[in-house]
Amino acid sequence: MEVVCRIDTQFAEQIAVLLEPPSPLQVQEYFDELITSKNCNGIQVKPTNAYGKGVYADMEFEEGDLVLKDQMLVGVQHSSNKIDCLVCSHCFQFIGSIELQIGRKLYLQDLGSPKDCSDLASSDGSDMEEDHLESQHCSSTTSRNRFKLPIESVESLMNEKLTLPFSKKFPLPSVIDCPGGCKEVYYCSKLCEQADWDLCHSILCTGDGSKSVSKKALSKFIEHANDTNDIFLLAAKAISSTILRYRKLKSAHSKEKQKNKMSEVLGNHNFSLLLKAWKPLSMGYKRRWWDCIALPDDVDPSDEAAFRMQIKQLAFESLVLLKEAIFDEECLPLFSLEIYGHIIGMFELNNLDLVVASPVEDYFLHIDDLPEPQKKEVDAITQPFLDALGEDYSVCCQGTAFFPLQSCMNHSCCPTAKAFKRDEDRDGQATIIANRPIKKGEEITISYIDEDLQFEERQALLADYGFRCKCPKCVQEA
């Protein structure tokens, strides 16, 4: 059955303008400004004939040097990971305390039902309350063969009535609640709280302070995304951030218009502001999600057309729910299936895994390295908690994110750099490290796949990205 979105037909001209690739000059100007504003010294983004654009070294790098720390445009923690990790919803560093991280995980592991998963936190790390998140779908770590602790011991950790030995050596930022009162997101600071609220959360919040059109519809959208694919949550953040940028631009222009007593045709003016608000997303390489998503191994090639139609239908179902939740008449083209599909496709092709190491692992490694007999005394307190956590005692924060500068890096099977988190990298920023010495003017490349695979396997995987690799390694092995 063909999927039909009326907005695609009604606003075909505006949608085509939004999806038109930026000119080389626009690309150069945008990324020059972005690099300057982020103080990302040492790199340049340049248009290229072969790949559209690429990242180049503006200075020399030695092997192991930090090439780039890139702040995400939008990112999301996997819903199944929220039971294991309490992190800031803006910068994704761990928050609370070692006791809260362990106690909360142990409590949530024992709830049993993923759809009735609770998130526990407080603004000051004490007197936690249970908040059943109707829209949050969490998957619990397996409880088989796990040592069970009395609930009193777990609650003592959560309420910080019990302090674990040496936990103060691993301090974490205090938990800041969502200003909208949703009890679904938390922050490490007032700065992150405000930044996320202004970026997108003010219209994606399900709390009483939400500025969404319908909190009920928003909850349904979130539930649908958690049940199907959380890439829809990223798309929602992208659209929400564009709407909020548009409103901010419109407000500023209205004040300027009143000041200078200007007059103009409102409709054309609004679309020009929408184009400006859309600019950060316009820079990413895009294809429709249902056209570029890799065919799963369990789908026969003869069923490919039916599979891609199912993906398109899934995206449309998500879009209908999102439109009901956050619709803005002045930003109507953003709610077309064509725009939604291209946004998701951009994430499919350019996203980087979001990984932040857990301080709980550092804590237990510290305990394990204590000298005897001190270690024996401490183990008497900490070992029951470690046994209760089981083999997955320390799970990283895991999610997915879109990074504007990293996404400009082209692929090579013999890359000059790699995404690699160092011990000191404790938030969600993308960290790019030099694989070898890089000369000034040389392109900075990364590998989109496992470059140690055989030539045919590499080319097959890269075909999902829409190109055939012609790097020196592939040319030699062809």
N, C-alpha and C positions, 0 to 999 in steps of 0.2 A: 504494500500500500504506500503510495507516494505521500511524503510529508509536505504539507503546504503551510507556509507562514506568510500571512497577508502583509506584514510589515516589509518583507523582502520585495514585494511587488510595488507597494505604495511609495517606498523610499529608495527605489533602485538606484537613482542618480546619486543621492547622498551617500549611500552605502558604497558605491563604486569609488567615490572620492575618498572616503575613509580608508578603503582597502588599497588605494593606489600607492605603490612603493614610493618612498621619499626619494628626491633627487640626490645625486652624489654630494651636491653642495649642502643640502639640508642635513644629510647624514653627518658630514664633516662638522658643520656648525653645532649641531646638537651634541655630539659626543665630545667635542672640544670643550664646550661649556660644562658638560657633565663631569668630565675628568678634572677640570679646574675646581668645580664646586666640591668634589669629593677628595681633593688633594691626592689623586692617584698619579703621583709623579712616576715618570719612567715609561709610560706607554702612550700610544696614539691609536685611534681608530681611523682607518682610511678606507675609502671606497676601493674596490678591486673589480677588475673586469670578469674574473673567473667566478668569484663567490659572492659578489655584492659588496661585502666589506670584510675587513679583517683587523686584527690587533697587532701592532708592531712595536718593537722595543725602541724607546726614545733615549735609552742609555744602555750601557753594558751590564749584563747580569752574570754572576758566577753560579755554578751548580749549587742548588740548595737555597739560593736567594729568594726572598719574597718578591714576587712580581706584581701581585695584585691582591688586595682585600676588597671585595665587592659587596656592597650592601644590596640586599634583594629589593626588587620592585614590589613583588608580592610573594608570600610564602605561607605554607600551611603544615601543621603537624598532623601526621596520619592519625585518624581517630582511634585506631587500634593501639597506638603508642601512648595515648593519653593516660591509660591506666598505670603505665610504668614510669612516666616522667611528668613532673609538674614544671613547666617552663614558662618564661615570659612570652606572651603571644605576639610580641612585636620583634624582639631581638633573639628570642629562643634560647637564652641562657637559663640554666637551672635556678630555681628560686626557693625560698623558704629556709630549710635547714636539712642537714643529713637525717635528723630524726623524722622530720615531716616527710621527706622523700621515701624513707623506708616504711614508716608507719602507714602512710597513705596507700602505698603499693600493696602492703600486706592486707589492709582492710578491703581494698577493691578486689583483690584476688579471690576473696572469700564470698563475694556477693553472688557469684554463680551465673547470673543472667546478664549477658552482654548488653541487652537493650535496657536494662535497669541499672546501668552503671552510674555510680556517684562520683563526683569530683569534690575533694575536700581541700580547703585552703582557708586562710584568713589573712587579713591585712597586717596583722602584727605577729603571726606565727603561733598564736595561742587560742584556746577556746574554739577549736574548729567545730563547724556545724556541718551536718549532712545535707547536701544539695543534690537532689535527684534531677539529672539533666534530661528532660524529656526528649530533647533534640540531639543528644550526644550518644553515639553508638560506639561503645568501647568493647574490645575483645580481651578477655582476661588471659593472663599467662596460665599455662596448664597447672593444675593443682595436684596432679597425680604424683605420688611418691614424695610429697612435700610435708615437712615437719610442721605440725599445727601448733600455734602459740595461743595461749589464753587471750580472749578479746581484751581483757584488762591491760595486758602488756602492750598490745597494739595501740589501744587508746592512749596509754601513757606516753607513747612516742608521738602520736599525732598532736596531743595537747601539750607536748613539751614538758610534761611532769617528770619524764625520765630523760636524763642527758647521757648520751653515750660517751665513753672515754675517748678523748682526743678529737671529738667531733668539732670542737672550736677551731681546730687547725684547718678546717675546710669550710669557712664562712660563706654563706650565700646571701644574696639580696633579699630583703623582706618582701612578702607577698602584698601586692597592691591590687585591690579589687577593681573590676570593670566599673566605670562611672555610670554606666547605664543599668547596673544591677543585674546582669544576666547570669552571673555565677558560672559562666562557661569559659571565660578567658580571664587571665590574670597577668600581672606585669611585675617587672623588677624595679620600676621607678615611676614617678609621676611624669617624667619626660617621655618614656615609652608609652605610658597610658594615653597621654594627650596626643602623641604622634599617631598612634594606631586609631584613636577616635577620629582624628581629623582626616586620616588617610582613607579609611573605609568602614571602621567598626560602628560608627554612629548610625549607619543605616543597615548594618548587618547584626545588630545587637537584638537579642530577644527579651531583654529586660524591660522594666517599666519606663526607663529613660530613652528607649529606642526611638529613632527618627524614621523607622521603616514604615511603609504603607500599611502592612499587615503582619503583625508578629506571628499570628497563627500560620499564615502562608509561608513565612520565613522558616518557621520550625519544620514545616513539611518539606521545604526545599532542602534544608540541612539534613533531615532524616533520609531523604531520597539520595543525596550525595554520599552520605555515610554508608548507605546500603548498596550503592552501585559503584561510584568512582569519585574519590575526593578531588579529582581535577576540576570538578564543577565548583568546588569551594574557591579554588584559585580564580576561576573565571568570574565568579561573583565578586571577589575582591577587586579584580581588574575593572569590572564595570562600575562598581561602587566608587572606586577611587576616581574614575573618569567623571562620574556624575558630580562628585564633591569638588573636583578641580573646576568643572564647568560652573558650578554655583559660585565658587569663590571668584572666578574670573568675571562672571556676570555682575556680581555685587560690586567689585572694584570698578568695572566699567560704568555701572550705573551712577556711582558716586562721581566719577570723572565727567560723565555726561551732564549731570546736574550742575557740576561746578562750571563747565564751559557752555552750558545751555545748548547742548547738541541735540539733534533729532536725526532719526534714521529709520529704515525699514526693519522692524523687529525680527522677522523670520530669518532673513539673510544674515543679520548680525548674530543671532543665536547660533546658527550653524557654524559661522566662522569661529565663535568661541568654543563650540564643541570640538571643532577640528584642532584647536590649540590644546584643549584639555586631553585630547586623544593622542597627542604627539608622542609621549613615552611608549605607548603601545604600537604606534605606527612604525617604530624603528625595528621591531622584531620581525624576523622572517616567518611568514605565515602560509599555511595551506589548510584546507578544510580538514577537521579532525577525522571525519569518516573516510576521507581520501588518503590520509597519510598514516593512520594507525596501522601498526604491523599486524599481519594476519596471524592469529594464534596457531600454534602447532596442531591443535585438535580440530581445526576447521579445514575441511577439504577445499582445495583450490576451486573446485566446481561450485562451491557454495559461497565464494567470495562476495559476489554481488549482494546476496541475501544478508550476509554478515554486515557489510557496510551500510546497508539500509537499516538494519537493526541498531547500529551505532548512531545513525542519523536520527532515528526515532527516539533513542535514549536521550540524546542531546536536546531534542525538541521537548520532551517531557520535563526535563530539568529547566529549560528556558521558560516554559509556561508557569512553573512554580515560582521561579525567580521574578518574572515580570509581575506576578500578582503581589509579590512581597515588597519590591522596591521600585516600582514603576515611576518614571518621571516623564511627563508628556514632552518636555522640551528636549529630552535626550532619547526620543523614541527610536531612532535608527540603531541605537546600541542594543535594542531588544529584538533585533532581527536574527533569524537563524543563521544567516550568512555571516554576520559579525560574530555571533556566539561560536559558531563552528570554527572560524578562523582564529579566534582568541584561544580556544582549547587546542587547536592544531599547533599554534605557536608554542604553547606550553609542552605539548607532546614532543615536539622536535627540539626544543631548546632547554628544557628544564634540567636542573642539577639536583641530585639528591641532597637533602638537608640533613646533616648529621652533626650532633653535638655530643661529645663524650660526657658520661655521667660522673659526677663527683663521688657517687657511692662506691664506684670501683676504686677510685683513688683512696677512699677511706679504708676499705677493707684490705687493700694492698699495704697501706701504712701499718695497720694492725698486724698483718702477717710478717712484716719486717721488724717488729719490735724484738728486743733481746729478751732472752729468758732470764729470770723467772717472770719478768713483767708481762710478757706475752701470755703466759698461762693465766695470770690474774685477769687480764683484759678479756681473753677468750671466754672465760666463764660468764661474762656479761654479753659479749657480742655474738658468740657462736650460735646460740639459739635463734637469733634473728637471721643470721646468714643461712642456717639450715632451713628456716621457714621460707626464705626467699627462693631457695633452690638454685639450680644451675644458672638460671637467668637472673642472678642476683643484681646485676648491673646492666641495664639496657640503655643504649644511647637514645637521645631524642632523635626521632626519625620523621622525615617529612619530605616535601618537595617544594622547590622555589624557582622563581625566574630572576636571574641576575642580568641586568642590562649590559654590563661590560663583558662579563664572562661569556654571555650568549653570542657575542660577536667573534669569539675565537673559533677559527676553522679547525677542521679535523686533519690529523696526520697519523699514520700508523707508526711513524718515528717522531713523536711530538717533542717540541722543545720545552714543554712545561706540563704540569699535571695539577689536578685538584687534590690537595693534601692538607689535612688538619694537623697542625703542630700542637705540642702540649699546651701552649699558651692560648690557643684559639678555642675559646669557650663560648662562642655565640654562633648565630646562624649565618654569618657572612661567608661568602665563598673565598677560599684561600688558594691562590695559584702560586706554585713553587717552580723554579727553573729546574728542568731535568738535566741540563748541561749548560755550559757557557753559552750565552746568547749575545750576539753582537748588536750594536746600535743599528737600527734599520731592518733587522731580521724579523720575520713574522713569528709571533708567539702562537703556537698551535698546541692543542690538546687532543687526546684520543677520545672519541665518542664510544668506543668499544674496547674489548680486550685485544690489544695489539699483538699479543702472543699467539693468537689463533692462526690457523692456516689461511693462506691467501683467499681461497674460495669462500671460507666461512666469513672472513672479514668483509668481503665484497657483498655477500648475501645480507649481512646485518646492516651494512651501510646503505643498501638499496632502499631500506625503510626510511632513510633520511632524504632520499630523492637524488642521490648522486653516486657516481662511481669514482672511487679514490684513485688518484694518480700521483700519490706521494712517491718519493724515491724508493721506498721499500716495496711498494706495490709494482712499480715499473720494473724493478729488478726481478721480482718473483713471478711476474706475469708470463 
